[in-house]
């Protein structure tokens, strides 16, 4: 999904650290029915709670030079076995 004027959305399966310290796994980027705004659907790895956040908020900085989320790991392709 390419969204105009925004960076590429996070990939499903990637892990991200919130600026307050929590680590989350992205499940999918969905579209909000009412606004048609892209939403990141993600899961807390500490509490197993599920969350949504507008993609525009996901990618913003909370202060100059401090992103709300930073990638923890890259999506790894399945190993050949």
N, C-alpha and C positions, 0 to 999 in steps of 0.2 A: 504494500500500500504506500503510495507516494503522496505526501500531503504538501501542498504548496506553501512556501514561506516558512517551513519548519524543517529541522534536521530529520534524517531518517528515523523512523520509530524504532524502539528497542525490539530486538528479536525474541520470539518465544524461546524459553529455556535459558536465557541469559540471567545472570544475577547482578543485582545493583545494590549499592550501599547508599542509604539516605544520609543526608548531611548530619542528622542527629545520631547515626550509628547503626540503625537497623539494616538487616540484609533481606532482600526480597527477590523472588523469582518472577519474571514476567511470564504470564500465561498466554496472553493474546492482546492484540490491539483491536478494539471493537469500536462500533459507531453508536453514539447515544441516539436513541430514537427521536427524542424531542428536538434536539438541536443539530443533529447530524455531525456533532463534534467528535473527533477521534478520542477514545478513552483507553488508557493502559489498564489492563486487568492484571493484578499481581497478587502474590501470596507472601505473607511474612514467613520467613524460615525459623523465626523464634517462637511464634504463637500459632502458626497455621491459619491465621485469619486471612480472608480474601478482601482485597481493596480495589477500588477504581480511582483513577485520577485523570483529568483531562491531559492529553498529550502536550498541549501548550504549557501546562503547569509542570509536567514531568521534566521538560527540557529547559525550563527557565533557571536562572541563577537567583538564589535567595539574597545574595549581596554580590557586589562586583568580584568576580573570580571564584565564587563559591557556588558550584552547581547543586541543585536540589538532590540529584542522583548521579552517581558515578559508577561505571561498569566494574564489576568484581571479577567476572570470568567471561570468556568468550564461549559461544555455542560450539561444542565439539561435535564433529561428524561421528556417526556410529563407527565403531571399530570393525574391521573386517575379520571374520573369524571362521 
